[in-house]
């Protein structure tokens, strides 16, 4: 061990690496408390992530396993990146040698564009504030990001294209959005020009409204953003946060992985 560790460390790992995890915990100095979150056994769209985040934030640092199944775990990537954005000390531990070193990489680029009808602005702004302030996203919202005196049409178009390439567009879908002379044509153009619409656009449902016909040939599920008796609004927002992180993670990792390895990164139970 060659790193000075903080007093309370979250241990991030795939549960297939449980033996290495337990060995690592036994090897830690006596003054370091190891925190292990219970196994996550559901898909991200079923998981209420605030319990996980509360556990992360209660720690001074995070140690993630590398060199085994943890390298391919969505949840390990999510936990590591969230700790980095929250200003925690982050370390890696090799599953074979248990050598601990300070993490030097960058967190995932979480660039998102909000496409919405202007009369839905207050609801969309609440979502944007939650994602940006509470969950460390880089969500571009016209009422917050447009520069004074700028050509607003050019700037919005540039931001839209930029997020399509390196992140995601969230189409905040409502009755008003479905009737918009700008939103539907723009999404239809994206769908017509690319075969990877699912790696570019996610629908966030502000209310129960039918999807546009062109979307029906795609299979990426939408995220419901309004609460009901099953899940509160804040839980729905965390659904959106985890879903967006997973989609951007998948989009980024797909460039470097063959299809077999890529499929193994799907966030199924470890």
C-alpha positions, -999 to 999 in steps of 0.1 A, spaced: 0 0 0 16 33 -11 -12 59 -6 -23 80 24 -59 71 28 -87 93 43 -104 79 75 -136 67 59 -136 51 25 -164 38 3 -153 5 -14 -166 4 -50 -165 -30 -66 -184 -56 -87 -197 -83 -64 -178 -109 -86 -147 -94 -70 -159 -99 -35 -129 -120 -25 -105 -93 -35 -127 -67 -18 -126 -86 15 -89 -91 12 -85 -54 5 -106 -44 35 -85 -67 58 -53 -51 45 -64 -15 52 -48 4 82 -67 1 114 -77 38 114 -95 35 80 -131 26 81 -144 7 49 -180 13 38 -196 -14 16 -229 -7 0 -254 -36 -2 -256 -54 -36 -276 -35 -63 -299 -62 -78 -321 -42 -101 -318 -22 -133 -310 16 -130 -345 26 -140 -357 7 -109 -331 19 -85 -335 49 -62 -300 62 -62 -302 87 -34 -294 60 -8 -262 52 -27 -253 89 -31 -259 96 6 -236 67 15 -209 81 -9 -212 116 5 -209 104 40 -174 91 32 -141 110 29 -129 90 0 -135 61 -24 -114 31 -33 -125 12 -65 -112 -22 -76 -95 -25 -109 -82 -54 -129 -112 -77 -126 -150 -77 -131 -151 -42 -116 -135 -28 -147 -167 -36 -166 -192 -25 -139 -215 4 -147 -220 10 -110 -183 12 -102 -179 38 -130 -209 57 -116 -197 56 -80 -161 66 -90 -173 95 -111 -198 108 -86 -171 108 -59 -147 127 -82 -174 154 -89 -182 156 -52 -146 164 -44 -138 132 -26 -104 116 -26 -105 87 -51 -81 57 -52 -78 25 -73 -68 -9 -59 -56 -37 -81 -75 -69 -75 -44 -90 -78 -17 -70 -59 -41 -48 -38 -17 -20 -45 -35 13 -39 -28 44 -60 -44 78 -63 -68 81 -92 -56 105 -119 -82 103 -146 -111 126 -154 -148 120 -147 -171 112 -176 -183 142 -196 -220 146 -187 -230 171 -214 -268 173 -219 -291 196 -238 -326 204 -228 -352 205 -256 -386 217 -244 -416 240 -250 -412 275 -234 -444 271 -214 -429 241 -197 -399 262 -186 -405 262 -149 -407 224 -147 -377 220 -169 -357 245 -149 -363 225 -117 -349 194 -134 -319 213 -147 -311 228 -113 -313 193 -98 -291 177 -124 -265 205 -124 -263 214 -87 -272 182 -70 -259 156 -95 -230 174 -112 -243 173 -148 -235 199 -175 -270 205 -187 -274 233 -212 -306 253 -208 -312 283 -229 -326 306 -202 -294 299 -181 -267 296 -208 -276 320 -235 -251 349 -236 -264 385 -236 -264 399 -271 -257 366 -287 -274 353 -318 -298 330 -299 -307 308 -329 -271 302 -337 -261 295 -301 -290 271 -295 -282 253 -327 -245 250 -318 -253 237 -282 -278 212 -296 -253 198 -321 -225 198 -296 -245 178 -270 -257 153 -297 -220 145 -305 -205 143 -270 -235 138 -247 -273 136 -249 -304 156 -257 -333 153 -233 -366 159 -251 -389 171 -223 -421 157 -237 -456 172 -230 -487 180 -250 -472 214 -258 -439 199 -269 -457 174 -291 -475 203 -309 -444 226 -312 -434 237 -346 -397 235 -336 -393 205 -313 -409 177 -333 -392 187 -366 -358 189 -350 -361 155 -334 -375 140 -367 -345 154 -385 -321 138 -360 -339 105 -364 -338 107 -402 -301 116 -404 -287 90 -380 -291 53 -373 -281 58 -336 -309 80 -324 -309 60 -291 -273 72 -285 -284 108 -289 -319 115 -276 -338 105 -244 -375 114 -238 -383 128 -204 -421 126 -199 -435 157 -181 -470 142 -185 -487 112 -201 -486 121 -238 -483 98 -268 -449 97 -284 -443 109 -320 -447 82 -346 -411 83 -357 -400 74 -322 -419 41 -322 -392 24 -343 -367 30 -315 -366 10 -283 -348 31 -257 -373 36 -229 -384 71 -218 -381 83 -182 -412 95 -164 -406 128 -146 -439 133 -128 -445 116 -95 -474 92 -86 -483 68 -59 -455 44 -69 -426 69 -70 -421 105 -59 -410 133 -82 -375 133 -66 -372 96 -72 -382 101 -108 -354 128 -112 -329 103 -98 -342 78 -124 -334 104 -151 -299 110 -136 -289 74 -135 -304 67 -169 -285 96 -185 -253 85 -168 -258 50 -181 -265 61 -216 -235 85 -218 -213 58 -203 -226 32 -228 -221 56 -257 -186 65 -246 -174 30 -238 -189 15 -270 -162 32 -291 -135 12 -273 -151 -22 -267 -160 -51 -290 -197 -61 -290 -191 -91 -265 -173 -69 -240 -197 -41 -246 -227 -63 -237 -210 -73 -205 -211 -36 -193 -249 -36 -192 -259 -27 -156 -273 -61 -146 -268 -73 -110 -232 -81 -102 
